[in-house]
């Protein structure tokens, strides 16, 4: 295996999508034929919880299990913290075809935007989200 380069992307909590986008661009520009992109997050610590509680941005439990997490609902009350990890292998189309790979999906683009409305809340008109899409 020939590993040509590695790079680290850091963009607060949006670094995984940024890493996938950067991997896609490296392939589009012919820098690499295959890239592995991913990340992990483990933010549920006493310090993080205290900060988010103090900022009053965590979703309020409303009795029904799982109902607190509804980020796009007009009546949302905040966000629910989570932890996770994931990685994807992205390969240039013709490179994958030449080696007989089963192509499961195609990455045609990605978007990312910030509306700068508030540190922990989206603008009510959804303009930043629409711009990202």
The first five atom37 places (N, CA, C, CB, O) and aatype in JSON, in Angstrom:
{
  "aatype": [20, 20, 20, 20, 20, 20, 20, 20, 20, 20, 20, 20, 20, 20, 20, 20, 20, 20, 20, 20, 20, 20, 20, 20, 20, 20, 20, 20, 20, 20, 20, 20, 20, 20, 20, 20, 20, 20, 20, 20, 20, 20, 20, 20, 20, 20, 20, 20, 20, 20, 20, 20, 20, 20, 20, 20, 20, 20, 20, 20, 20, 20, 20, 20, 20, 20, 20, 20, 20, 20, 20, 20, 20, 20, 20, 20, 20, 20, 20, 20, 20, 20, 20, 20, 20, 20, 20, 20, 20, 20, 20, 20, 20, 20, 20, 20, 20, 20, 20, 20, 20, 20, 20, 20, 20, 20, 20, 20, 20, 20, 20, 20, 20, 20, 20, 20, 20, 20, 20, 20, 20, 20, 20, 20, 20, 20, 20, 20, 20, 20, 20, 20, 20],
  "atom_mask": [
    [1, 1, 1, 1, 1],
    [1, 1, 1, 1, 1],
    [1, 1, 1, 1, 1],
    [1, 1, 1, 1, 1],
    [1, 1, 1, 1, 1],
    [1, 1, 1, 1, 1],
    [1, 1, 1, 1, 1],
    [1, 1, 1, 1, 1],
    [1, 1, 1, 1, 1],
    [1, 1, 1, 1, 1],
    [1, 1, 1, 1, 1],
    [1, 1, 1, 1, 1],
    [1, 1, 1, 1, 1],
    [1, 1, 1, 1, 1],
    [1, 1, 1, 1, 1],
    [1, 1, 1, 1, 1],
    [1, 1, 1, 1, 1],
    [1, 1, 1, 1, 1],
    [1, 1, 1, 1, 1],
    [1, 1, 1, 1, 1],
    [1, 1, 1, 1, 1],
    [1, 1, 1, 1, 1],
    [1, 1, 1, 1, 1],
    [1, 1, 1, 1, 1],
    [1, 1, 1, 1, 1],
    [1, 1, 1, 1, 1],
    [1, 1, 1, 1, 1],
    [1, 1, 1, 1, 1],
    [1, 1, 1, 1, 1],
    [1, 1, 1, 1, 1],
    [1, 1, 1, 1, 1],
    [1, 1, 1, 1, 1],
    [1, 1, 1, 1, 1],
    [1, 1, 1, 1, 1],
    [1, 1, 1, 1, 1],
    [1, 1, 1, 1, 1],
    [1, 1, 1, 1, 1],
    [1, 1, 1, 1, 1],
    [1, 1, 1, 1, 1],
    [1, 1, 1, 1, 1],
    [1, 1, 1, 1, 1],
    [1, 1, 1, 1, 1],
    [1, 1, 1, 1, 1],
    [1, 1, 1, 1, 1],
    [1, 1, 1, 1, 1],
    [1, 1, 1, 1, 1],
    [1, 1, 1, 1, 1],
    [1, 1, 1, 1, 1],
    [1, 1, 1, 1, 1],
    [1, 1, 1, 1, 1],
    [1, 1, 1, 1, 1],
    [1, 1, 1, 1, 1],
    [1, 1, 1, 1, 1],
    [1, 1, 1, 1, 1],
    [1, 1, 1, 1, 1],
    [1, 1, 1, 1, 1],
    [1, 1, 1, 1, 1],
    [1, 1, 1, 1, 1],
    [1, 1, 1, 1, 1],
    [1, 1, 1, 1, 1],
    [1, 1, 1, 1, 1],
    [1, 1, 1, 1, 1],
    [1, 1, 1, 1, 1],
    [1, 1, 1, 1, 1],
    [1, 1, 1, 1, 1],
    [1, 1, 1, 1, 1],
    [1, 1, 1, 1, 1],
    [1, 1, 1, 1, 1],
    [1, 1, 1, 1, 1],
    [1, 1, 1, 1, 1],
    [1, 1, 1, 1, 1],
    [1, 1, 1, 1, 1],
    [1, 1, 1, 1, 1],
    [1, 1, 1, 1, 1],
    [1, 1, 1, 1, 1],
    [1, 1, 1, 1, 1],
    [1, 1, 1, 1, 1],
    [1, 1, 1, 1, 1],
    [1, 1, 1, 1, 1],
    [1, 1, 1, 1, 1],
    [1, 1, 1, 1, 1],
    [1, 1, 1, 1, 1],
    [1, 1, 1, 1, 1],
    [1, 1, 1, 1, 1],
    [1, 1, 1, 1, 1],
    [1, 1, 1, 1, 1],
    [1, 1, 1, 1, 1],
    [1, 1, 1, 1, 1],
    [1, 1, 1, 1, 1],
    [1, 1, 1, 1, 1],
    [1, 1, 1, 1, 1],
    [1, 1, 1, 1, 1],
    [1, 1, 1, 1, 1],
    [1, 1, 1, 1, 1],
    [1, 1, 1, 1, 1],
    [1, 1, 1, 1, 1],
    [1, 1, 1, 1, 1],
    [1, 1, 1, 1, 1],
    [1, 1, 1, 1, 1],
    [1, 1, 1, 1, 1],
    [1, 1, 1, 1, 1],
    [1, 1, 1, 1, 1],
    [1, 1, 1, 1, 1],
    [1, 1, 1, 1, 1],
    [1, 1, 1, 1, 1],
    [1, 1, 1, 1, 1],
    [1, 1, 1, 1, 1],
    [1, 1, 1, 1, 1],
    [1, 1, 1, 1, 1],
    [1, 1, 1, 1, 1],
    [1, 1, 1, 1, 1],
    [1, 1, 1, 1, 1],
    [1, 1, 1, 1, 1],
    [1, 1, 1, 1, 1],
    [1, 1, 1, 1, 1],
    [1, 1, 1, 1, 1],
    [1, 1, 1, 1, 1],
    [1, 1, 1, 1, 1],
    [1, 1, 1, 1, 1],
    [1, 1, 1, 1, 1],
    [1, 1, 1, 1, 1],
    [1, 1, 1, 1, 1],
    [1, 1, 1, 1, 1],
    [1, 1, 1, 1, 1],
    [1, 1, 1, 1, 1],
    [1, 1, 1, 1, 1],
    [1, 1, 1, 1, 1],
    [1, 1, 1, 1, 1],
    [1, 1, 1, 1, 1],
    [1, 1, 1, 1, 1],
    [1, 1, 1, 1, 1],
    [1, 1, 1, 1, 1],
    [1, 1, 1, 1, 1]
  ],
  "atom_positions": [
    [[0.85, -1.18, 0.0], [0.0, 0.0, 0.0], [0.89, 1.24, 0.0], [-0.96, 0.0, 1.23], [1.83, 1.34, 0.79]],
    [[0.6, 2.15, -0.87], [1.37, 3.38, -0.98], [0.55, 4.53, -0.41], [1.78, 3.66, -2.46], [-0.41, 4.99, -1.03]],
    [[0.92, 4.99, 0.77], [0.23, 6.11, 1.4], [0.97, 7.38, 1.01], [0.14, 5.96, 2.96], [2.11, 7.59, 1.42]],
    [[0.32, 8.22, 0.21], [1.0, 9.41, -0.3], [0.97, 10.57, 0.68], [0.39, 9.84, -1.59], [1.98, 11.24, 0.86]],
    [[-0.15, 10.81, 1.29], [-0.19, 11.89, 2.25], [-1.34, 11.68, 3.23], [-0.33, 13.25, 1.54], [-2.27, 10.93, 2.97]],
    [[-1.23, 12.36, 4.33], [-2.31, 12.36, 5.31], [-2.55, 13.81, 5.7], [-1.97, 11.48, 6.57], [-1.64, 14.64, 5.61]],
    [[-3.74, 14.11, 6.12], [-4.03, 15.45, 6.57], [-5.1, 15.4, 7.64], [-4.46, 16.35, 5.41], [-5.9, 14.47, 7.7]],
    [[-5.11, 16.42, 8.46], [-6.08, 16.52, 9.55], [-6.95, 17.74, 9.3], [-5.38, 16.6, 10.93], [-6.45, 18.82, 8.96]],
    [[-8.23, 17.58, 9.49], [-9.19, 18.67, 9.34], [-9.77, 18.95, 10.7], [-10.31, 18.32, 8.29], [-10.2, 18.03, 11.4]],
    [[-9.8, 20.21, 11.09], [-10.43, 20.58, 12.37], [-11.35, 21.75, 12.1], [-9.36, 20.94, 13.47], [-10.91, 22.82, 11.68]],
    [[-12.63, 21.54, 12.33], [-13.62, 22.6, 12.09], [-14.74, 22.48, 13.11], [-14.18, 22.52, 10.64], [-15.91, 22.36, 12.74]],
    [[-14.4, 22.51, 14.37], [-15.33, 22.38, 15.49], [-16.12, 21.09, 15.32], [-16.29, 23.61, 15.58], [-15.51, 20.03, 15.22]],
    [[-17.44, 21.14, 15.29], [-18.23, 19.91, 15.23], [-18.61, 19.5, 13.8], [-19.48, 20.07, 16.04], [-19.35, 18.54, 13.61]],
    [[-18.12, 20.21, 12.82], [-18.44, 19.89, 11.43], [-17.24, 19.32, 10.69], [-18.95, 21.12, 10.71], [-17.21, 19.34, 9.45]],
    [[-16.27, 18.81, 11.41], [-15.04, 18.4, 10.75], [-15.2, 17.13, 9.94], [-13.98, 18.2, 11.77], [-14.46, 16.94, 8.97]],
    [[-16.13, 16.24, 10.28], [-16.28, 15.0, 9.52], [-16.77, 15.3, 8.11], [-17.24, 14.03, 10.23], [-16.21, 14.78, 7.14]],
    [[-17.8, 16.13, 7.97], [-18.28, 16.46, 6.63], [-17.19, 17.24, 5.87], [-19.59, 17.29, 6.7], [-17.05, 17.08, 4.66]],
    [[-16.45, 18.06, 6.57], [-15.34, 18.79, 5.94], [-14.27, 17.81, 5.45], [-14.72, 19.81, 6.93], [-13.73, 17.98, 4.36]],
    [[-13.96, 16.79, 6.26], [-12.96, 15.79, 5.87], [-13.41, 15.03, 4.62], [-12.7, 14.8, 7.03], [-12.61, 14.77, 3.72]],
    [[-14.69, 14.67, 4.56], [-15.22, 13.98, 3.38], [-15.16, 14.89, 2.16], [-16.68, 13.51, 3.64], [-14.79, 14.45, 1.07]],
    [[-15.51, 16.15, 2.34], [-15.44, 17.11, 1.23], [-14.02, 17.31, 0.74], [-16.02, 18.43, 1.66], [-13.78, 17.39, -0.47]],
    [[-13.07, 17.39, 1.66], [-11.66, 17.56, 1.26], [-11.15, 16.32, 0.55], [-10.79, 17.86, 2.49], [-10.39, 16.43, -0.42]],
    [[-11.55, 15.13, 1.0], [-11.16, 13.9, 0.32], [-11.72, 13.87, -1.09], [-11.64, 12.66, 1.12], [-11.03, 13.49, -2.04]],
    [[-12.98, 14.28, -1.24], [-13.61, 14.35, -2.56], [-12.83, 15.3, -3.47], [-15.08, 14.81, -2.43], [-12.58, 14.99, -4.64]],
    [[-12.45, 16.45, -2.94], [-11.69, 17.43, -3.75], [-10.32, 16.89, -4.15], [-11.53, 18.75, -2.98], [-9.87, 17.1, -5.28]],
    [[-9.65, 16.19, -3.23], [-8.34, 15.61, -3.57], [-8.49, 14.63, -4.73], [-7.71, 14.88, -2.33], [-7.63, 14.58, -5.62]],
    [[-9.56, 13.85, -4.73], [-9.8, 12.9, -5.82], [-10.15, 13.66, -7.1], [-10.94, 11.92, -5.45], [-9.62, 13.34, -8.17]],
    [[-11.03, 14.65, -7.02], [-11.41, 15.43, -8.2], [-10.22, 16.11, -8.85], [-12.46, 16.47, -7.82], [-10.16, 16.22, -10.07]],
    [[-9.28, 16.57, -8.05], [-8.11, 17.28, -8.58], [-7.0, 16.34, -9.01], [-7.58, 18.24, -7.54], [-5.95, 16.78, -9.47]],
    [[-7.22, 15.02, -8.86], [-6.22, 14.05, -9.29], [-5.06, 13.87, -8.33], [-5.69, 14.45, -10.61], [-4.06, 13.25, -8.69]],
    [[-5.17, 14.39, -7.13], [-4.09, 14.24, -6.15], [-3.99, 12.81, -5.64], [-4.3, 15.19, -4.98], [-2.89, 12.31, -5.39]],
    [[-5.13, 12.14, -5.48], [-5.17, 10.75, -5.0], [-6.28, 10.01, -5.74], [-5.41, 10.7, -3.44], [-7.2, 10.63, -6.28]],
    [[-6.18, 8.69, -5.78], [-7.24, 7.87, -6.37], [-8.2, 7.34, -5.31], [-6.63, 6.71, -7.13], [-9.37, 7.11, -5.6]],
    [[-7.7, 7.16, -4.09], [-8.49, 6.6, -3.0], [-8.21, 7.41, -1.75], [-8.17, 5.09, -2.77], [-7.07, 7.81, -1.5]],
    [[-9.24, 7.66, -0.96], [-9.07, 8.38, 0.31], [-9.96, 7.75, 1.37], [-9.39, 9.9, 0.14], [-11.05, 7.27, 1.08]],
    [[-9.48, 7.77, 2.59], [-10.27, 7.36, 3.75], [-10.54, 8.63, 4.54], [-9.55, 6.25, 4.62], [-9.6, 9.33, 4.92]],
    [[-11.8, 8.92, 4.79], [-12.16, 10.14, 5.52], [-13.12, 9.77, 6.64], [-12.8, 11.2, 4.57], [-14.0, 8.93, 6.48]],
    [[-12.95, 10.41, 7.77], [-13.84, 10.13, 8.89], [-13.46, 10.93, 10.11], [-13.84, 8.66, 9.22], [-12.69, 11.89, 10.03]],
    [[-14.02, 10.52, 11.22], [-13.72, 11.21, 12.46], [-14.46, 10.6, 13.62], [-14.07, 12.68, 12.35], [-15.21, 9.63, 13.47]],
    [[-14.23, 11.17, 14.77], [-14.91, 10.71, 15.98], [-15.15, 11.89, 16.9], [-14.07, 9.61, 16.7], [-14.48, 12.92, 16.81]],
    [[-16.1, 11.72, 17.77], [-16.42, 12.77, 18.73], [-16.86, 12.11, 20.03], [-17.53, 13.71, 18.18], [-17.69, 11.21, 20.03]],
    [[-16.29, 12.57, 21.1], [-16.66, 12.07, 22.44], [-16.75, 13.26, 23.37], [-15.61, 11.01, 22.97], [-15.85, 13.51, 24.17]],
    [[-17.85, 14.0, 23.25], [-17.99, 15.27, 23.97], [-18.82, 15.18, 25.24], [-18.6, 16.29, 23.07], [-19.0, 16.18, 25.93]],
    [[-19.32, 14.01, 25.56], [-20.15, 13.91, 26.76], [-19.24, 13.71, 27.97], [-21.19, 12.73, 26.64], [-18.97, 12.59, 28.41]],
    [[-18.79, 14.83, 28.47], [-17.93, 14.86, 29.65], [-18.58, 15.81, 30.65], [-16.45, 15.32, 29.29], [-19.41, 16.63, 30.27]],
    [[-18.2, 15.71, 31.91], [-18.78, 16.63, 32.89], [-18.59, 18.1, 32.51], [-18.17, 16.39, 34.25], [-19.51, 18.91, 32.69]],
    [[-17.43, 18.45, 31.99], [-17.17, 19.84, 31.61], [-18.08, 20.28, 30.46], [-15.69, 20.02, 31.21], [-18.68, 21.36, 30.52]],
    [[-18.18, 19.46, 29.42], [-19.06, 19.81, 28.28], [-20.51, 19.9, 28.72], [-18.92, 18.78, 27.16], [-21.21, 20.85, 28.35]],
    [[-20.97, 18.94, 29.49], [-22.36, 18.98, 29.96], [-22.63, 20.24, 30.77], [-22.68, 17.74, 30.8], [-23.66, 20.88, 30.59]],
    [[-21.7, 20.59, 31.65], [-21.88, 21.79, 32.47], [-21.97, 23.04, 31.6], [-20.73, 21.93, 33.49], [-22.8, 23.91, 31.83]],
    [[-21.11, 23.12, 30.59], [-21.12, 24.28, 29.69], [-22.42, 24.4, 28.91], [-19.96, 24.21, 28.73], [-22.99, 25.48, 28.82]],
    [[-22.89, 23.29, 28.35], [-24.13, 23.31, 27.59], [-25.34, 23.57, 28.48], [-24.32, 22.0, 26.84], [-26.28, 24.26, 28.08]],
    [[-25.32, 23.01, 29.7], [-26.42, 23.29, 30.64], [-26.45, 24.76, 31.0], [-26.28, 22.42, 31.92], [-27.51, 25.38, 31.06]],
    [[-25.27, 25.32, 31.25], [-25.18, 26.74, 31.61], [-25.68, 27.62, 30.46], [-23.73, 27.11, 31.97], [-26.33, 28.64, 30.69]],
    [[-25.38, 27.22, 29.25], [-25.84, 27.98, 28.07], [-27.32, 27.74, 27.77], [-25.0, 27.61, 26.85], [-27.9, 28.42, 26.93]],
    [[-27.92, 26.79, 28.46], [-29.34, 26.44, 28.28], [-29.69, 26.09, 26.83], [-30.22, 27.61, 28.74], [-30.67, 26.58, 26.27]],
    [[-28.87, 25.23, 26.25], [-29.09, 24.84, 24.87], [-29.45, 23.36, 24.7], [-27.87, 25.15, 24.06], [-29.73, 22.91, 23.59]],
    [[-29.43, 22.6, 25.8], [-29.79, 21.18, 25.71], [-31.3, 21.02, 25.64], [-29.22, 20.4, 26.91], [-32.05, 21.79, 26.25]],
    [[-31.75, 20.03, 24.88], [-33.18, 19.77, 24.75], [-33.77, 19.39, 26.1], [-33.45, 18.64, 23.72], [-33.14, 18.69, 26.9]],
    [[-34.98, 19.86, 26.33], [-35.7, 19.51, 27.56], [-36.42, 18.19, 27.34], [-36.71, 20.63, 27.98], [-37.13, 18.03, 26.35]],
    [[-36.24, 17.24, 28.26], [-37.01, 15.99, 28.12], [-38.5, 16.29, 28.27], [-36.55, 14.93, 29.18], [-38.89, 17.03, 29.17]],
    [[-39.31, 15.73, 27.41], [-40.75, 16.03, 27.49], [-41.59, 14.77, 27.72], [-41.2, 16.71, 26.21], [-42.73, 14.69, 27.26]],
    [[-41.03, 13.82, 28.43], [-41.8, 12.65, 28.82], [-41.66, 11.45, 27.91], [-43.21, 13.01, 28.91], [-41.43, 10.34, 28.39]],
    [[-41.79, 11.63, 26.6], [-41.74, 10.5, 25.68], [-40.29, 10.22, 25.29], [-42.6, 10.78, 24.43], [-39.59, 11.11, 24.81]],
    [[-39.85, 8.97, 25.51], [-38.46, 8.61, 25.21], [-38.14, 8.9, 23.74], [-38.22, 7.11, 25.52], [-38.87, 8.48, 22.84]],
    [[-37.08, 9.61, 23.51], [-36.64, 9.92, 22.16], [-37.28, 11.15, 21.54], [-36.89, 8.77, 21.3], [-36.86, 11.58, 20.47]],
    [[-38.29, 11.71, 22.18], [-39.0, 12.85, 21.59], [-38.23, 14.16, 21.74], [-40.36, 13.0, 22.23], [-38.55, 15.14, 21.07]],
    [[-37.22, 14.18, 22.6], [-36.46, 15.42, 22.8], [-35.64, 15.78, 21.57], [-35.55, 15.29, 24.01], [-35.37, 16.96, 21.33]],
    [[-35.23, 14.79, 20.79], [-34.38, 15.02, 19.62], [-35.24, 15.28, 18.39], [-33.43, 13.82, 19.38], [-35.73, 14.34, 17.76]],
    [[-35.43, 16.54, 18.06], [-36.18, 16.93, 16.87], [-35.62, 18.25, 16.35], [-37.72, 17.05, 17.18], [-36.25, 19.3, 16.49]],
    [[-34.43, 18.19, 15.75], [-33.7, 19.41, 15.4], [-34.39, 20.33, 14.4], [-32.39, 19.04, 14.86], [-34.11, 21.53, 14.39]],
    [[-35.26, 19.82, 13.56], [-35.88, 20.66, 12.53], [-37.33, 21.0, 12.84], [-35.79, 19.97, 11.2], [-38.02, 21.58, 12.0]],
    [[-37.79, 20.64, 14.01], [-39.16, 20.91, 14.43], [-39.26, 22.36, 14.91], [-39.6, 19.93, 15.56], [-38.35, 22.86, 15.57]],
    [[-40.34, 23.02, 14.57], [-40.53, 24.41, 15.01], [-40.59, 24.51, 16.53], [-41.81, 24.98, 14.41], [-40.27, 25.56, 17.09]],
    [[-40.99, 23.44, 17.2], [-41.09, 23.44, 18.66], [-39.89, 22.79, 19.35], [-42.35, 22.73, 19.08], [-39.99, 22.38, 20.5]],
    [[-38.77, 22.69, 18.65], [-37.59, 22.09, 19.28], [-37.18, 22.91, 20.5], [-36.4, 22.0, 18.26], [-37.42, 24.12, 20.57]],
    [[-36.56, 22.23, 21.46], [-36.19, 22.93, 22.69], [-34.68, 22.99, 22.88], [-36.83, 22.26, 23.89], [-34.21, 23.55, 23.87]],
    [[-33.92, 22.44, 21.98], [-32.47, 22.42, 22.1], [-31.93, 21.18, 21.43], [-32.03, 22.47, 23.58], [-32.64, 20.5, 20.69]],
    [[-30.67, 20.87, 21.68], [-30.1, 19.69, 21.04], [-29.78, 18.62, 22.05], [-28.85, 20.07, 20.26], [-29.68, 18.87, 23.25]],
    [[-29.61, 17.41, 21.53], [-29.29, 16.24, 22.35], [-27.85, 15.87, 22.02], [-30.27, 15.05, 22.08], [-27.51, 15.65, 20.86]],
    [[-27.02, 15.79, 23.04], [-25.62, 15.42, 22.81], [-25.52, 13.96, 22.41], [-24.78, 15.68, 24.07], [-26.31, 13.13, 22.84]],
    [[-24.56, 13.66, 21.59], [-24.3, 12.29, 21.18], [-22.82, 12.1, 20.91], [-25.13, 11.92, 19.93], [-22.08, 13.07, 20.76]],
    [[-22.42, 10.87, 20.85], [-21.03, 10.54, 20.54], [-21.03, 9.51, 19.42], [-20.27, 10.01, 21.79], [-21.98, 8.74, 19.28]],
    [[-19.98, 9.49, 18.65], [-19.92, 8.5, 17.59], [-18.63, 8.6, 16.8], [-21.09, 8.66, 16.66], [-17.79, 9.47, 17.04]],
    [[-18.5, 7.69, 15.88], [-17.33, 7.65, 15.01], [-17.73, 6.99, 13.7], [-16.14, 6.88, 15.68], [-18.66, 6.18, 13.66]],
    [[-17.04, 7.34, 12.66], [-17.32, 6.72, 11.37], [-16.25, 7.07, 10.36], [-18.69, 7.15, 10.86], [-15.52, 8.05, 10.53]],
    [[-16.16, 6.27, 9.33], [-15.2, 6.51, 8.26], [-15.77, 5.97, 6.96], [-13.82, 5.86, 8.58], [-16.53, 5.0, 6.96]],
    [[-15.4, 6.59, 5.88], [-15.79, 6.13, 4.55], [-14.55, 6.04, 3.67], [-16.85, 7.08, 3.91], [-13.59, 6.8, 3.84]],
    [[-14.58, 5.12, 2.73], [-13.53, 5.01, 1.72], [-14.11, 5.6, 0.44], [-13.05, 3.5, 1.51], [-15.16, 5.16, -0.04]],
    [[-13.43, 6.59, -0.09], [-13.88, 7.27, -1.31], [-12.85, 6.97, -2.39], [-14.05, 8.83, -1.08], [-11.65, 7.1, -2.17]],
    [[-13.34, 6.58, -3.56], [-12.43, 6.18, -4.63], [-12.86, 6.82, -5.95], [-12.39, 4.64, -4.77], [-14.05, 6.95, -6.23]],
    [[-11.89, 7.2, -6.73], [-12.15, 7.77, -8.04], [-12.88, 6.72, -8.89], [-10.82, 8.24, -8.74], [-12.49, 5.55, -8.89]],
    [[-13.92, 7.13, -9.59], [-14.83, 6.22, -10.28], [-14.1, 5.24, -11.22], [-15.84, 7.01, -11.08], [-14.28, 4.03, -11.11]],
    [[-13.28, 5.76, -12.13], [-12.61, 4.9, -13.11], [-11.6, 3.98, -12.44], [-11.91, 5.75, -14.18], [-11.38, 2.85, -12.9]],
    [[-10.99, 4.44, -11.38], [-10.06, 3.6, -10.61], [-10.82, 2.41, -10.03], [-9.38, 4.42, -9.47], [-10.34, 1.28, -10.08]],
    [[-11.99, 2.66, -9.47], [-12.81, 1.59, -8.89], [-13.27, 0.61, -9.98], [-14.02, 2.18, -8.15], [-13.24, -0.6, -9.76]],
    [[-13.69, 1.13, -11.13], [-14.15, 0.26, -12.22], [-13.03, -0.64, -12.73], [-14.71, 1.1, -13.39], [-13.24, -1.82, -12.99]],
    [[-11.81, -0.07, -12.87], [-10.68, -0.85, -13.36], [-10.37, -2.04, -12.45], [-9.45, 0.04, -13.48], [-9.94, -3.09, -12.93]],
    [[-10.56, -1.88, -11.16], [-10.25, -2.99, -10.26], [-11.46, -3.87, -9.98], [-9.69, -2.45, -8.95], [-11.4, -4.78, -9.16]],
    [[-12.58, -3.59, -10.68], [-13.76, -4.43, -10.56], [-14.54, -4.26, -9.27], [-13.37, -5.83, -10.69], [-15.24, -5.17, -8.85]],
    [[-14.43, -3.1, -8.65], [-15.12, -2.85, -7.38], [-16.63, -2.76, -7.59], [-14.6, -1.57, -6.73], [-17.09, -2.28, -8.63]],
    [[-17.38, -3.22, -6.61], [-18.82, -3.01, -6.6], [-19.06, -1.58, -6.1], [-19.58, -4.08, -5.7], [-18.75, -1.27, -4.95]],
    [[-19.59, -0.73, -6.95], [-19.81, 0.66, -6.58], [-21.15, 0.77, -5.86], [-19.77, 1.59, -7.84], [-22.2, 0.47, -6.43]],
    [[-21.09, 1.19, -4.62], [-22.28, 1.25, -3.77], [-22.99, 2.59, -3.85], [-21.91, 0.96, -2.35], [-24.21, 2.66, -3.66]],
    [[-22.26, 3.65, -4.12], [-22.86, 4.98, -4.23], [-21.87, 5.91, -4.9], [-23.27, 5.52, -2.83], [-20.7, 5.57, -5.08]],
    [[-22.34, 7.08, -5.26], [-21.48, 8.11, -5.84], [-21.61, 9.38, -5.03], [-21.83, 8.37, -7.33], [-22.71, 9.79, -4.67]],
    [[-20.49, 10.0, -4.74], [-20.45, 11.28, -4.04], [-20.34, 12.36, -5.11], [-19.24, 11.35, -3.02], [-19.31, 12.49, -5.77]],
    [[-21.4, 13.12, -5.26], [-21.45, 14.12, -6.33], [-21.13, 15.53, -5.86], [-22.81, 14.12, -6.96], [-20.86, 16.41, -6.67]],
    [[-21.14, 15.74, -4.55], [-20.83, 17.06, -4.02], [-21.1, 17.11, -2.54], [-21.63, 18.12, -4.74], [-21.58, 16.14, -1.95]],
    [[-20.78, 18.23, -1.95], [-21.09, 18.43, -0.55], [-21.23, 19.92, -0.3], [-20.01, 17.81, 0.38], [-20.69, 20.73, -1.06]],
    [[-21.92, 20.27, 0.74], [-22.1, 21.68, 1.06], [-21.99, 21.9, 2.54], [-23.43, 22.17, 0.56], [-22.28, 21.02, 3.35]],
    [[-21.57, 23.08, 2.89], [-21.44, 23.46, 4.29], [-21.6, 24.97, 4.36], [-20.06, 23.01, 4.89], [-21.03, 25.7, 3.55]],
    [[-22.37, 25.43, 5.32], [-22.58, 26.86, 5.47], [-22.87, 27.18, 6.93], [-23.74, 27.34, 4.57], [-23.21, 26.29, 7.72]],
    [[-22.73, 28.42, 7.27], [-23.05, 28.88, 8.61], [-23.75, 30.22, 8.48], [-21.77, 28.99, 9.51], [-23.31, 31.1, 7.74]],
    [[-24.85, 30.35, 9.21], [-25.58, 31.61, 9.08], [-25.14, 32.67, 10.08], [-27.06, 31.35, 9.23], [-25.57, 33.82, 9.99]],
    [[-24.29, 32.3, 11.04], [-23.77, 33.23, 12.05], [-24.88, 33.9, 12.85], [-22.91, 34.3, 11.38], [-24.69, 34.99, 13.4]],
    [[-26.04, 33.26, 12.91], [-27.17, 33.81, 13.64], [-26.92, 33.8, 15.14], [-28.45, 33.04, 13.31], [-27.06, 34.82, 15.82]],
    [[-26.54, 32.65, 15.64], [-26.32, 32.48, 17.08], [-25.37, 31.3, 17.26], [-27.67, 32.24, 17.85], [-25.35, 30.39, 16.44]],
    [[-24.59, 31.32, 18.33], [-23.6, 30.27, 18.55], [-24.23, 28.87, 18.65], [-22.83, 30.57, 19.81], [-23.6, 27.89, 18.26]],
    [[-25.44, 28.77, 19.16], [-26.04, 27.45, 19.38], [-27.42, 27.3, 18.75], [-26.14, 27.19, 20.85], [-28.1, 26.3, 19.03]],
    [[-27.87, 28.22, 17.94], [-29.21, 28.13, 17.37], [-29.19, 28.53, 15.9], [-30.19, 29.02, 18.15], [-28.35, 29.32, 15.46]],
    [[-30.12, 27.97, 15.15], [-30.26, 28.3, 13.73], [-31.13, 29.53, 13.56], [-30.84, 27.11, 12.95], [-32.0, 29.81, 14.39]],
    [[-30.9, 30.25, 12.48], [-31.77, 31.39, 12.16], [-33.18, 30.87, 11.91], [-31.23, 32.18, 10.93], [-33.35, 29.84, 11.26]],
    [[-34.19, 31.57, 12.4], [-35.57, 31.1, 12.23], [-36.0, 30.92, 10.78], [-36.5, 32.06, 12.91], [-36.86, 30.09, 10.49]],
    [[-35.42, 31.69, 9.87], [-35.83, 31.58, 8.46], [-35.15, 30.43, 7.72], [-35.53, 32.88, 7.75], [-35.52, 30.13, 6.58]],
    [[-34.17, 29.76, 8.36], [-33.52, 28.61, 7.75], [-32.6, 28.94, 6.59], [-34.54, 27.66, 7.28], [-32.2, 28.05, 5.85]],
    [[-32.25, 30.2, 6.42], [-31.46, 30.64, 5.27], [-30.09, 29.94, 5.21], [-31.26, 32.16, 5.31], [-29.66, 29.52, 4.14]],
    [[-29.41, 29.82, 6.36], [-28.1, 29.17, 6.38], [-28.18, 27.71, 5.98], [-27.48, 29.29, 7.75], [-27.34, 27.21, 5.23]],
    [[-29.19, 27.01, 6.48], [-29.39, 25.6, 6.13], [-29.7, 25.45, 4.64], [-30.52, 24.98, 6.97], [-29.16, 24.56, 3.98]],
    [[-30.55, 26.31, 4.12], [-30.89, 26.27, 2.7], [-29.66, 26.51, 1.84], [-31.99, 27.3, 2.37], [-29.49, 25.87, 0.8]],
    [[-28.8, 27.44, 2.25], [-27.58, 27.74, 1.5], [-26.65, 26.53, 1.46], [-26.86, 28.94, 2.12], [-26.02, 26.27, 0.44]],
    [[-26.57, 25.79, 2.58], [-25.71, 24.61, 2.63], [-26.21, 23.51, 1.7], [-25.62, 24.08, 4.06], [-25.43, 22.81, 1.07]],
    [[-27.53, 23.38, 1.63], [-28.12, 22.33, 0.79], [-27.98, 22.7, -0.68], [-29.61, 22.11, 1.14], [-28.41, 21.95, -1.55]]
  ]
}
